[in-house]
Amino acid sequence: DDALRDTVASSIRNCLEFEQQRAAWAG
């Protein structure tokens, strides 16, 4: 299902962005 795949992709993208932000704050 495309909708489900888009939702998963969005979740993964948000997670990656969150990790980058946390890494920036830690650095």
mmCIF file as Biopython writes it, N, C-alpha, C and O atoms, coordinates in Angstrom:
data_model
#
loop_
_atom_site.group_PDB
_atom_site.id
_atom_site.type_symbol
_atom_site.label_atom_id
_atom_site.label_alt_id
_atom_site.label_comp_id
_atom_site.label_asym_id
_atom_site.label_entity_id
_atom_site.label_seq_id
_atom_site.pdbx_PDB_ins_code
_atom_site.Cartn_x
_atom_site.Cartn_y
_atom_site.Cartn_z
_atom_site.occupancy
_atom_site.B_iso_or_equiv
_atom_site.auth_seq_id
_atom_site.auth_asym_id
_atom_site.pdbx_PDB_model_num
ATOM 1   N N  . ASP A ? 1  ? 0.853  -1.201 0.000  1.0 0.0 1  A 1 
ATOM 2   C CA . ASP A ? 1  ? 0.000  0.000  0.000  1.0 0.0 1  A 1 
ATOM 3   C C  . ASP A ? 1  ? 0.884  1.246  0.000  1.0 0.0 1  A 1 
ATOM 4   O O  . ASP A ? 1  ? 1.752  1.393  0.860  1.0 0.0 1  A 1 
ATOM 5   N N  . ASP A ? 2  ? 0.667  2.134  -0.955 1.0 0.0 2  A 1 
ATOM 6   C CA . ASP A ? 2  ? 1.496  3.332  -1.058 1.0 0.0 2  A 1 
ATOM 7   C C  . ASP A ? 2  ? 1.365  4.230  0.171  1.0 0.0 2  A 1 
ATOM 8   O O  . ASP A ? 2  ? 2.358  4.796  0.629  1.0 0.0 2  A 1 
ATOM 9   N N  . ALA A ? 3  ? 0.168  4.365  0.702  1.0 0.0 3  A 1 
ATOM 10  C CA . ALA A ? 3  ? -0.040 5.234  1.862  1.0 0.0 3  A 1 
ATOM 11  C C  . ALA A ? 3  ? 0.792  4.739  3.041  1.0 0.0 3  A 1 
ATOM 12  O O  . ALA A ? 3  ? 1.428  5.528  3.740  1.0 0.0 3  A 1 
ATOM 13  N N  . LEU A ? 4  ? 0.780  3.434  3.251  1.0 0.0 4  A 1 
ATOM 14  C CA . LEU A ? 4  ? 1.550  2.874  4.368  1.0 0.0 4  A 1 
ATOM 15  C C  . LEU A ? 4  ? 3.038  3.105  4.146  1.0 0.0 4  A 1 
ATOM 16  O O  . LEU A ? 4  ? 3.766  3.470  5.069  1.0 0.0 4  A 1 
ATOM 17  N N  . ARG A ? 5  ? 3.482  2.887  2.906  1.0 0.0 5  A 1 
ATOM 18  C CA . ARG A ? 5  ? 4.902  3.070  2.595  1.0 0.0 5  A 1 
ATOM 19  C C  . ARG A ? 5  ? 5.306  4.534  2.809  1.0 0.0 5  A 1 
ATOM 20  O O  . ARG A ? 5  ? 6.394  4.808  3.317  1.0 0.0 5  A 1 
ATOM 21  N N  . ASP A ? 6  ? 4.441  5.468  2.426  1.0 0.0 6  A 1 
ATOM 22  C CA . ASP A ? 6  ? 4.741  6.889  2.631  1.0 0.0 6  A 1 
ATOM 23  C C  . ASP A ? 6  ? 4.836  7.196  4.122  1.0 0.0 6  A 1 
ATOM 24  O O  . ASP A ? 6  ? 5.700  7.960  4.551  1.0 0.0 6  A 1 
ATOM 25  N N  . THR A ? 7  ? 3.943  6.598  4.906  1.0 0.0 7  A 1 
ATOM 26  C CA . THR A ? 7  ? 3.951  6.843  6.350  1.0 0.0 7  A 1 
ATOM 27  C C  . THR A ? 7  ? 5.244  6.329  6.963  1.0 0.0 7  A 1 
ATOM 28  O O  . THR A ? 7  ? 5.862  7.000  7.790  1.0 0.0 7  A 1 
ATOM 29  N N  . VAL A ? 8  ? 5.643  5.134  6.550  1.0 0.0 8  A 1 
ATOM 30  C CA . VAL A ? 8  ? 6.890  4.556  7.072  1.0 0.0 8  A 1 
ATOM 31  C C  . VAL A ? 8  ? 8.076  5.420  6.663  1.0 0.0 8  A 1 
ATOM 32  O O  . VAL A ? 8  ? 8.966  5.677  7.474  1.0 0.0 8  A 1 
ATOM 33  N N  . ALA A ? 9  ? 8.094  5.866  5.418  1.0 0.0 9  A 1 
ATOM 34  C CA . ALA A ? 9  ? 9.189  6.704  4.933  1.0 0.0 9  A 1 
ATOM 35  C C  . ALA A ? 9  ? 9.257  8.002  5.740  1.0 0.0 9  A 1 
ATOM 36  O O  . ALA A ? 9  ? 10.345 8.459  6.090  1.0 0.0 9  A 1 
ATOM 37  N N  . SER A ? 10 ? 8.110  8.589  6.032  1.0 0.0 10 A 1 
ATOM 38  C CA . SER A ? 10 ? 8.075  9.827  6.808  1.0 0.0 10 A 1 
ATOM 39  C C  . SER A ? 10 ? 8.608  9.587  8.215  1.0 0.0 10 A 1 
ATOM 40  O O  . SER A ? 10 ? 9.359  10.403 8.749  1.0 0.0 10 A 1 
ATOM 41  N N  . SER A ? 11 ? 8.218  8.468  8.810  1.0 0.0 11 A 1 
ATOM 42  C CA . SER A ? 11 ? 8.669  8.147  10.164 1.0 0.0 11 A 1 
ATOM 43  C C  . SER A ? 11 ? 10.185 7.976  10.195 1.0 0.0 11 A 1 
ATOM 44  O O  . SER A ? 11 ? 10.859 8.476  11.095 1.0 0.0 11 A 1 
ATOM 45  N N  . ILE A ? 12 ? 10.709 7.264  9.202  1.0 0.0 12 A 1 
ATOM 46  C CA . ILE A ? 12 ? 12.158 7.044  9.138  1.0 0.0 12 A 1 
ATOM 47  C C  . ILE A ? 12 ? 12.884 8.369  8.944  1.0 0.0 12 A 1 
ATOM 48  O O  . ILE A ? 12 ? 13.901 8.630  9.585  1.0 0.0 12 A 1 
ATOM 49  N N  . ARG A ? 13 ? 12.348 9.212  8.046  1.0 0.0 13 A 1 
ATOM 50  C CA . ARG A ? 13 ? 12.974 10.505 7.782  1.0 0.0 13 A 1 
ATOM 51  C C  . ARG A ? 13 ? 12.975 11.361 9.051  1.0 0.0 13 A 1 
ATOM 52  O O  . ARG A ? 13 ? 13.977 12.006 9.361  1.0 0.0 13 A 1 
ATOM 53  N N  . ASN A ? 14 ? 11.863 11.369 9.782  1.0 0.0 14 A 1 
ATOM 54  C CA . ASN A ? 14 ? 11.787 12.145 11.017 1.0 0.0 14 A 1 
ATOM 55  C C  . ASN A ? 14 ? 12.788 11.627 12.034 1.0 0.0 14 A 1 
ATOM 56  O O  . ASN A ? 14 ? 13.430 12.404 12.740 1.0 0.0 14 A 1 
ATOM 57  N N  . CYS A ? 15 ? 12.917 10.308 12.104 1.0 0.0 15 A 1 
ATOM 58  C CA . CYS A ? 15 ? 13.848 9.699  13.053 1.0 0.0 15 A 1 
ATOM 59  C C  . CYS A ? 15 ? 15.278 10.097 12.714 1.0 0.0 15 A 1 
ATOM 60  O O  . CYS A ? 15 ? 16.055 10.440 13.605 1.0 0.0 15 A 1 
ATOM 61  N N  . LEU A ? 16 ? 15.630 10.054 11.432 1.0 0.0 16 A 1 
ATOM 62  C CA . LEU A ? 16 ? 16.979 10.423 11.017 1.0 0.0 16 A 1 
ATOM 63  C C  . LEU A ? 16 ? 17.250 11.889 11.329 1.0 0.0 16 A 1 
ATOM 64  O O  . LEU A ? 16 ? 18.334 12.235 11.798 1.0 0.0 16 A 1 
ATOM 65  N N  . GLU A ? 17 ? 16.280 12.746 11.073 1.0 0.0 17 A 1 
ATOM 66  C CA . GLU A ? 17 ? 16.450 14.170 11.352 1.0 0.0 17 A 1 
ATOM 67  C C  . GLU A ? 17 ? 16.641 14.395 12.846 1.0 0.0 17 A 1 
ATOM 68  O O  . GLU A ? 17 ? 17.457 15.219 13.258 1.0 0.0 17 A 1 
ATOM 69  N N  . PHE A ? 18 ? 15.881 13.656 13.657 1.0 0.0 18 A 1 
ATOM 70  C CA . PHE A ? 18 ? 15.993 13.785 15.103 1.0 0.0 18 A 1 
ATOM 71  C C  . PHE A ? 18 ? 17.389 13.382 15.562 1.0 0.0 18 A 1 
ATOM 72  O O  . PHE A ? 18 ? 17.984 14.047 16.410 1.0 0.0 18 A 1 
ATOM 73  N N  . GLU A ? 19 ? 17.909 12.294 15.002 1.0 0.0 19 A 1 
ATOM 74  C CA . GLU A ? 19 ? 19.250 11.829 15.364 1.0 0.0 19 A 1 
ATOM 75  C C  . GLU A ? 19 ? 20.301 12.869 14.974 1.0 0.0 19 A 1 
ATOM 76  O O  . GLU A ? 19 ? 21.255 13.098 15.717 1.0 0.0 19 A 1 
ATOM 77  N N  . GLN A ? 20 ? 20.125 13.499 13.808 1.0 0.0 20 A 1 
ATOM 78  C CA . GLN A ? 20 ? 21.074 14.522 13.369 1.0 0.0 20 A 1 
ATOM 79  C C  . GLN A ? 20 ? 21.040 15.717 14.313 1.0 0.0 20 A 1 
ATOM 80  O O  . GLN A ? 20 ? 22.084 16.269 14.660 1.0 0.0 20 A 1 
ATOM 81  N N  . GLN A ? 21 ? 19.837 16.117 14.729 1.0 0.0 21 A 1 
ATOM 82  C CA . GLN A ? 21 ? 19.699 17.238 15.655 1.0 0.0 21 A 1 
ATOM 83  C C  . GLN A ? 21 ? 20.391 16.909 16.971 1.0 0.0 21 A 1 
ATOM 84  O O  . GLN A ? 21 ? 21.133 17.726 17.517 1.0 0.0 21 A 1 
ATOM 85  N N  . ARG A ? 22 ? 20.139 15.693 17.476 1.0 0.0 22 A 1 
ATOM 86  C CA . ARG A ? 22 ? 20.723 15.290 18.751 1.0 0.0 22 A 1 
ATOM 87  C C  . ARG A ? 22 ? 22.246 15.258 18.642 1.0 0.0 22 A 1 
ATOM 88  O O  . ARG A ? 22 ? 22.947 15.658 19.571 1.0 0.0 22 A 1 
ATOM 89  N N  . ALA A ? 23 ? 22.757 14.782 17.503 1.0 0.0 23 A 1 
ATOM 90  C CA . ALA A ? 23 ? 24.203 14.736 17.299 1.0 0.0 23 A 1 
ATOM 91  C C  . ALA A ? 23 ? 24.773 16.157 17.271 1.0 0.0 23 A 1 
ATOM 92  O O  . ALA A ? 23 ? 25.851 16.408 17.810 1.0 0.0 23 A 1 
ATOM 93  N N  . ALA A ? 24 ? 24.053 17.074 16.648 1.0 0.0 24 A 1 
ATOM 94  C CA . ALA A ? 24 ? 24.505 18.459 16.572 1.0 0.0 24 A 1 
ATOM 95  C C  . ALA A ? 24 ? 24.551 19.075 17.971 1.0 0.0 24 A 1 
ATOM 96  O O  . ALA A ? 24 ? 25.500 19.781 18.312 1.0 0.0 24 A 1 
ATOM 97  N N  . TRP A ? 25 ? 23.523 18.804 18.778 1.0 0.0 25 A 1 
ATOM 98  C CA . TRP A ? 25 ? 23.494 19.345 20.134 1.0 0.0 25 A 1 
ATOM 99  C C  . TRP A ? 25 ? 24.616 18.747 20.972 1.0 0.0 25 A 1 
ATOM 100 O O  . TRP A ? 25 ? 25.244 19.449 21.764 1.0 0.0 25 A 1 
ATOM 101 N N  . ALA A ? 26 ? 24.872 17.446 20.797 1.0 0.0 26 A 1 
ATOM 102 C CA . ALA A ? 26 ? 25.905 16.763 21.576 1.0 0.0 26 A 1 
ATOM 103 C C  . ALA A ? 26 ? 27.291 17.279 21.184 1.0 0.0 26 A 1 
ATOM 104 O O  . ALA A ? 26 ? 28.182 17.394 22.026 1.0 0.0 26 A 1 
ATOM 105 N N  . GLY A ? 27 ? 27.459 17.587 19.894 1.0 0.0 27 A 1 
ATOM 106 C CA . GLY A ? 27 ? 28.749 18.044 19.402 1.0 0.0 27 A 1 
ATOM 107 C C  . GLY A ? 27 ? 29.056 19.444 19.896 1.0 0.0 27 A 1 
ATOM 108 O O  . GLY A ? 27 ? 30.110 19.994 19.577 1.0 0.0 27 A 1 
#
